[in-house]
Amino acid sequence: MENRHIARSAFSISSVTFVSRVFGLVREWLRGYLLGTSGSSDAFALAFMFPNLMRRLVGEGALMAAFIPVISEYIEKRDKRELDDFLYSFFSILLVILIVITAAVLIVAPFLRFFLPQFTKIEGKIELTVLLTRVMFPYMLFISLAALSQGILNAHKVFIPSAVTPILLNISIISFGLLAGNRFSDPAIALGVGVITGGVIQFFFQWPFLTKRGFSYRLHFNFHSQGVKRVFMLMVPGAIGAGVYQINALVSQFIAAFLKEGTVAALRFSLTLIELVLGIFVISLTTVILPVLSEKSAYNDREGMKDTLRYALRLMFVITMPAMAGLILLRYPIVIMLFRYGRFTADSASLVSYALLFHAAGLPGIGGNRVLVQMFYSMKDTKTPVYVAGASMIINLLLCYYLRYPLGIGGIALAGTVSSYCNLFLLIFLLRRRVGVIVDRAVYISLVKSSTAAACMGAAILVLYMRLKSVMQMGRSYNATATLGLIVVGLFVYIAISILIKNRDITELKKIFR
């Protein structure tokens, strides 16, 4: 029953996240329409990566990993006065740190020209990148504080308000792009203003939900709070571990900046589709299991923790295996359907779909990493994921460097995929030594059955796609209709084959939907 509750909670968040990702696609469509894969789009993609990276390092990633286990223990074992002292002190100290980081980045932003020599060769491109960095980086401050609110709510098993906040960000970006895109010297600036405005909204939106549960924020500095010290001790090493995906993405985009114009923007569009799949279910699943694992860890229930983790892995494979097959086979028509408007040309579509071919292959690896690291965080071990992340970052950097010319943008995407699987296998190996077998017979069987069903689905899609290809080239409406039809058929085949070969996790999902 507990596992079913986990899955049901994850799907509840996923339903909200799905709406958010739809708005996210509209946001990316608007960016493609206004900027395409031009120099402005490169500048926006790279500038937005900086606050996103810091969000993962200082905010959502490390903060959630370090904060939830500690606050869960306070809720279970401490009184209200101690809990309030911990929360107020942590908020105050975190706020000061965020302000210092933000101010420092705003000051040193012009030095980007020394790290992006290719951008300086195109008139106005590096200047726009610096401006957008200064406009959007304060987003990191507000989204990190919003992540703190999310941690408090999640520790109380309240997930939906935090899941809604990305919708507000996307609405803000879309609104500024539509209403003010032509009022700035470059539409990218309007999108940047939408980002920072959305961050402010995300923070204040959650405040009433905190107040309802007896929490608020106030300045209170208790530097001797043991809870605050423990969170920061966990956050410092956990920052790299939680942010490895974003760090790899940033490194990839820096290396891509040395290739032809539009490569950085194309990588960002490709990653958007990967994050669509991850965001709809995988991130929702990891959000739900961390408090559950933390509670079991507080009572030293290792077997219960392993059972929860295995269940999460099986659900992750059920989702990511068909998504990987579908994105690989239908990458070009999907990109055409979603982005081929305005300044997003046919060449842009080819560039993005080529990157997507290699990015999509890494979906199960990325999903598995995000599930497994929760086990370490729940045990208050943020150092081990750091060592693993460091190794995978080196692999990613080396592969990006050596594959960027023979494979171009595809080599950079492939480097991220290979490093994600290296990261996954290292985590599995270390967890086995730490707590025993995680990937047991049930997980292997689930992986094999999900892969078999995904392969059958892929074969059906490929046969139909080859027959419809000439029709899909007749126009965007024909392409969109056929692509959506192929996705529906693929899902039907995947579910039917899964039921036929008795994949119990599909059956479990069917019960949850009922």
C-alpha positions in Angstrom: 0.0 0.0 0.0 2.9 2.4 0.8 4.4 1.8 -2.7 1.0 2.5 -4.3 0.7 5.7 -2.2 4.2 6.8 -3.5 3.1 6.2 -7.1 -0.2 7.9 -6.6 1.5 10.9 -5.1 4.0 11.0 -7.9 1.2 10.9 -10.5 -0.7 13.6 -8.7 2.4 15.8 -9.0 2.9 14.6 -12.5 -0.5 15.8 -13.5 0.3 19.3 -12.4 3.8 19.0 -13.8 2.4 17.9 -17.2 0.5 21.2 -17.4 3.7 23.0 -16.5 5.6 21.2 -19.2 2.9 22.1 -21.7 3.5 25.7 -20.8 7.2 25.0 -21.0 6.8 23.8 -24.6 4.8 26.9 -25.4 7.7 28.9 -23.9 10.2 27.1 -26.0 8.0 27.4 -29.1 7.9 31.2 -28.5 11.7 31.3 -28.1 12.1 29.4 -31.3 9.6 31.7 -33.1 11.2 34.9 -31.8 14.9 33.8 -31.9 15.2 30.5 -33.8 18.8 29.2 -33.5 20.3 32.6 -34.1 23.1 34.3 -32.1 20.4 35.9 -29.8 19.1 32.4 -29.1 22.6 31.2 -28.3 23.1 34.2 -25.9 19.8 33.5 -24.1 20.4 29.8 -23.8 23.9 30.3 -22.3 22.9 33.2 -20.0 19.9 31.2 -18.7 22.2 28.3 -17.9 24.0 30.3 -15.2 21.0 30.8 -12.8 19.8 27.3 -13.7 23.2 25.9 -12.6 23.2 27.9 -9.4 19.6 26.9 -8.8 20.8 23.3 -8.8 24.0 23.9 -6.8 22.7 26.3 -4.2 18.9 26.0 -4.5 16.6 23.1 -5.4 19.2 20.4 -5.9 21.6 20.6 -2.9 19.1 22.4 -0.7 16.4 19.8 -1.1 18.9 16.9 -0.7 20.3 18.4 2.5 17.3 20.2 4.0 14.5 17.5 3.9 16.3 14.8 5.9 17.2 17.4 8.6 13.8 19.0 8.8 12.1 15.6 8.8 14.1 14.7 11.8 13.2 18.0 13.5 9.5 17.4 12.8 9.6 13.8 14.2 11.8 14.4 17.2 11.9 18.1 18.2 9.4 20.6 19.6 7.9 23.6 17.7 10.3 26.2 19.3 13.4 24.3 18.2 11.9 23.8 14.7 11.1 27.6 14.4 14.6 28.5 15.6 16.1 26.2 12.9 13.9 27.5 10.1 14.3 31.2 10.8 18.1 30.9 11.2 18.5 28.9 8.1 16.4 31.3 6.0 18.3 34.3 7.2 21.8 32.9 6.6 20.8 31.4 3.2 19.4 34.8 2.2 22.7 36.6 3.0 24.7 34.0 1.0 22.4 34.3 -2.0 22.6 38.0 -2.0 26.4 37.9 -1.9 26.6 35.3 -4.8 24.2 37.3 -6.9 26.1 40.6 -6.4 29.4 38.9 -7.3 28.1 37.4 -10.5 26.5 40.8 -11.6 30.0 42.4 -11.1 32.1 39.8 -12.9 29.6 39.1 -15.8 31.7 41.2 -18.3 34.6 38.7 -18.0 32.5 36.2 -19.9 34.1 37.5 -23.1 37.4 35.8 -22.1 35.6 32.4 -21.8 33.5 32.8 -25.0 35.9 34.0 -27.7 33.6 32.8 -30.5 30.8 35.0 -29.2 33.1 38.1 -29.6 33.4 37.5 -33.3 29.8 38.3 -33.9 28.8 41.9 -33.4 26.7 42.4 -30.2 26.5 38.7 -29.3 28.8 38.8 -26.2 27.3 42.1 -25.1 23.8 40.6 -25.2 25.0 37.5 -23.3 26.4 39.7 -20.5 23.2 41.8 -20.4 21.0 38.7 -20.2 23.2 37.2 -17.5 22.8 40.3 -15.4 19.0 40.4 -16.0 18.3 36.7 -15.3 20.9 35.7 -12.6 18.9 37.2 -9.7 16.3 34.5 -10.6 18.7 32.1 -8.7 18.0 34.1 -5.5 14.3 33.8 -5.6 14.1 30.3 -6.9 16.4 29.1 -4.1 14.2 30.7 -1.5 11.2 29.1 -3.3 13.0 25.8 -3.0 13.3 26.3 0.8 9.5 26.7 0.9 9.2 23.6 -1.2 11.4 21.7 1.2 9.2 22.7 4.2 6.0 21.8 2.4 7.4 18.5 1.0 8.6 17.5 4.5 4.9 17.8 5.5 3.9 15.6 2.5 2.4 18.7 0.7 3.6 18.6 -2.9 1.1 20.2 -5.2 1.7 24.0 -4.5 5.4 23.6 -5.3 4.6 21.6 -8.4 2.5 24.5 -9.6 5.2 27.2 -9.4 7.0 26.3 -12.7 3.7 27.0 -14.4 3.8 30.5 -13.1 7.4 30.9 -14.4 6.4 29.8 -17.8 3.4 32.0 -17.9 5.6 35.0 -17.0 8.1 34.3 -19.7 5.4 33.7 -22.3 3.6 36.9 -21.3 6.6 39.1 -21.6 7.7 37.4 -24.9 4.3 38.0 -26.5 3.5 41.4 -25.1 6.9 43.0 -25.0 9.0 41.0 -27.4 9.0 43.8 -30.0 9.5 46.6 -27.4 13.1 45.8 -26.6 16.1 46.0 -28.8 16.2 42.2 -28.9 13.3 39.8 -28.0 15.7 37.8 -25.9 15.7 40.7 -23.3 11.9 40.5 -23.0 12.2 36.7 -22.3 14.9 37.5 -19.7 12.7 40.0 -17.9 10.0 37.3 -17.8 12.4 34.9 -16.1 13.3 37.2 -13.2 9.6 38.2 -12.8 8.6 34.5 -12.7 11.2 33.8 -10.0 9.7 36.5 -7.8 6.2 35.1 -8.3 7.4 31.5 -7.6 8.7 32.5 -4.2 5.7 34.5 -3.0 3.1 32.1 -4.3 4.1 29.4 -1.7 4.0 31.8 1.2 0.3 31.4 2.0 0.6 27.6 2.1 3.4 27.9 4.6 1.4 30.3 6.7 -1.5 27.9 6.7 0.7 25.3 8.4 2.1 27.7 11.0 5.3 28.7 9.3 6.6 32.1 8.2 10.0 33.8 7.4 11.7 36.3 9.6 15.3 37.4 10.1 16.8 35.5 13.0 20.5 34.6 13.1 21.4 31.7 15.3 24.9 30.6 14.1 25.1 27.9 16.7 22.0 26.0 15.5 23.0 22.4 15.1 20.4 21.9 12.4 21.7 24.8 10.3 25.3 23.6 10.6 24.2 20.1 9.5 22.3 21.3 6.5 25.2 23.4 5.3 27.6 20.6 5.9 25.4 18.4 3.7 24.8 21.1 1.1 28.5 22.0 0.4 29.4 18.5 -1.0 25.8 17.9 -2.1 25.9 20.9 -4.4 28.1 19.2 -7.0 26.3 15.9 -6.7 22.9 17.4 -7.1 24.0 19.7 -9.9 26.0 17.3 -12.0 23.4 17.2 -14.7 23.3 21.0 -15.0 27.1 21.2 -14.7 27.5 18.8 -17.5 25.0 20.7 -19.5 26.8 24.0 -18.9 30.2 22.5 -19.8 28.6 21.0 -23.0 27.2 24.4 -24.0 30.6 26.2 -23.4 32.3 23.6 -25.7 29.4 23.9 -28.2 30.1 27.7 -28.3 33.2 26.9 -30.2 31.2 25.2 -33.0 29.0 26.9 -35.6 26.4 29.5 -34.6 23.2 28.0 -33.3 24.7 25.0 -31.7 24.3 26.2 -28.2 20.6 27.1 -28.8 20.0 23.7 -30.5 21.4 21.8 -27.5 19.0 23.8 -25.3 16.0 22.9 -27.5 17.0 19.2 -27.4 17.5 19.2 -23.7 14.1 20.8 -23.3 12.5 17.7 -24.7 14.6 15.4 -22.4 13.6 17.5 -19.4 9.9 17.2 -20.5 10.0 13.5 -20.0 12.1 13.7 -16.8 9.9 16.5 -15.4 6.6 14.9 -16.0 7.2 11.8 -13.9 10.8 11.1 -12.9 11.4 14.3 -11.0 7.9 14.0 -9.4 8.8 10.5 -8.3 12.1 11.5 -6.8 10.3 14.4 -5.0 8.0 12.0 -3.4 10.4 9.3 -2.4 13.0 11.5 -0.6 10.7 12.3 2.4 9.7 8.6 2.5 13.3 7.4 2.4 14.3 10.0 5.0 11.6 8.8 7.4 12.8 5.2 7.0 16.4 6.2 7.5 15.5 8.1 10.7 14.3 4.7 12.1 17.2 2.8 10.5 14.8 0.7 8.3 17.3 -0.3 5.6 15.1 -3.0 4.1 12.2 -0.6 3.8 14.4 1.9 2.1 15.7 -0.7 -0.4 12.1 -1.8 -1.2 11.1 1.8 -1.8 14.1 2.5 -4.0 13.5 -0.7 -6.1 9.9 0.2 -6.6 10.9 3.7 -7.8 13.5 2.2 -10.2 10.9 -0.1 -11.7 8.5 2.8 -12.3 11.3 4.9 -13.7 12.1 2.2 -16.3 8.4 1.8 -17.2 8.3 5.5 -18.1 11.8 6.2 -19.7 12.2 3.1 -21.9 9.3 3.9 -24.2 10.1 7.6 -24.1 13.6 6.9 -25.2 12.5 4.7 -28.1 9.8 7.2 -29.2 12.1 10.2 -29.1 14.8 8.5 -31.1 12.5 7.3 -33.9 10.3 10.4 -34.1 12.8 13.0 -33.2 12.6 15.0 -36.5 8.8 15.1 -36.9 8.5 16.0 -33.2 10.9 18.9 -33.5 9.1 20.0 -36.7 5.7 19.8 -35.0 6.8 21.7 -31.9 9.2 24.3 -33.1 9.1 24.8 -36.9 7.7 28.4 -36.8 9.0 31.9 -37.3 12.8 32.1 -37.2 13.1 28.4 -36.4 14.1 27.1 -39.9 14.4 23.6 -41.4 18.1 23.7 -40.7 17.4 24.5 -37.1 15.1 21.4 -36.9 17.8 19.2 -38.4 20.4 20.5 -35.9 18.1 20.0 -32.9 16.9 16.5 -34.0 20.5 15.4 -34.5 21.3 16.3 -30.9 18.1 14.7 -29.7 19.1 11.4 -31.2 22.0 11.1 -28.7 20.4 12.9 -25.8 17.3 10.6 -25.9 19.5 7.5 -25.5 20.5 8.7 -22.1 17.0 9.0 -20.6 17.1 5.8 -18.5 20.6 6.7 -17.2 19.6 10.2 -16.2 16.4 9.0 -14.6 18.2 6.2 -12.7 20.7 8.7 -11.3 18.0 11.0 -10.0 16.3 8.1 -8.2 19.5 6.5 -6.7 21.0 9.7 -5.3 17.9 10.1 -3.1 19.1 7.0 -1.2 22.4 8.7 -0.3 20.7 11.9 0.6 18.2 10.2 2.9 21.1 8.7 4.8 22.6 12.2 5.0 25.5 11.1 2.8 26.1 13.9 0.2 29.8 13.2 -0.2 29.6 9.9 -2.1 27.4 11.4 -5.0 30.0 14.2 -5.2 32.9 11.8 -5.9 30.7 9.9 -8.5 29.6 13.2 -10.1 33.2 14.4 -10.3 34.2 11.2 -12.1 31.3 11.5 -14.6 32.1 15.2 -15.1 35.6 14.3 -16.1 34.3 11.7 -18.5 31.8 14.1 -20.0 34.5 16.8 -20.4 36.9 14.5 -22.2 34.3 13.0 -24.5 32.9 16.5 -25.3 36.4 17.6 -26.3 37.3 14.5 -28.4 33.8 14.0 -30.0 32.9 17.6 -30.8 34.6 17.7 -34.3 34.0 14.1 -35.6 30.3 14.2 -34.5 29.6 17.9 -34.0 26.7 18.7 -31.8 25.9 14.9 -31.7 29.2 14.2 -30.1 28.5 16.7 -27.3 25.1 15.1 -26.7 26.6 11.6 -26.7 29.2 12.7 -24.2 26.4 13.6 -21.7 24.7 10.3 -22.3 27.8 8.2 -21.8 28.7 10.1 -18.6 25.2 9.6 -17.2 25.4 5.8 -17.6 28.9 5.8 -16.0 27.4 7.8 -13.1 24.5 5.3 -12.8 26.7 2.2 -12.7 29.0 3.8 -10.1 26.1 4.7 -7.8 24.7 1.1 -8.1 28.1 -0.4 -7.3 28.6 1.9 -4.2 25.1 1.4 -2.9 25.6 -2.4 -3.2 28.7 -2.1 -1.0 26.9 0.2 1.5 23.4 -1.4 2.0 23.4 -4.5 -0.1 21.7 -5.5 -3.3 19.5 -2.7 -4.8 19.0 -3.9 -8.4 17.5 -7.3 -7.5 15.8 -9.9 -9.7 12.5 -7.9 -9.7 14.2 -4.8 -11.0 16.1 -6.8 -13.7 12.8 -8.5 -14.8 11.1 -5.1 -14.9 13.9 -3.6 -17.1 13.8 -6.6 -19.5 10.1 -6.5 -19.8 10.0 -2.7 -20.3 12.8 -2.9 -22.9 11.0 -5.7 -24.7 7.7 -3.8 -24.8 9.6 -0.6 -25.9 11.4 -2.5 -28.7 8.0 -3.9 -30.0 6.6 -0.3 -29.8 9.6 1.0 -31.7 9.2 -1.6 -34.4 5.5 -0.7 -34.9 6.3 3.0 -35.0 9.1 2.5 -37.5 7.0 0.5 -39.9 4.2 3.1 -39.8 6.5 6.1 -40.0 8.2 4.8 -43.1 4.8 4.4 -44.8 3.6 7.9 -43.7 6.9 9.8 -44.2 5.9 11.1 -47.7 2.5 12.3 -46.4 4.2 14.0 -43.4 6.4 16.1 -45.7 3.3 17.7 -47.3 3.0 20.3 -44.6 3.0 21.0 -40.9 -0.6 20.0 -40.3 0.0 16.6 -41.9 3.2 16.2 -39.9 1.5 17.1 -36.6 -1.5 14.8 -37.2 0.6 11.8 -38.2 3.1 12.4 -35.4 0.4 12.5 -32.7 -1.2 9.4 -34.3 2.1 7.5 -34.2 2.6 8.5 -30.5 -0.9 7.2 -29.6 -0.3 4.0 -31.5 3.1 3.5 -29.9 1.6 3.9 -26.4 -1.2 1.4 -27.2 1.4 -1.1 -28.5 3.6 -0.6 -25.4 0.8 -1.0 -22.9 -0.6 -4.0 -24.8 2.7 -5.8 -25.0 3.5 -5.0 -21.3 0.2 -6.6 -20.3 0.8 -9.6 -22.6 4.2 -10.3 -21.1 2.8 -9.6 -17.6 4.8 -6.6 -16.6 3.4 -6.1 -13.1 4.5 -2.5 -12.9 2.2 -1.6 -15.8 -0.6 -3.5 -14.0 0.2 -1.5 -10.9 -0.1 1.8 -12.7 -3.4 0.7 -14.2 -4.8 0.1 -10.6 -3.5 3.5 -9.6 -5.3 5.2 -12.5 -8.5 3.4 -11.6 
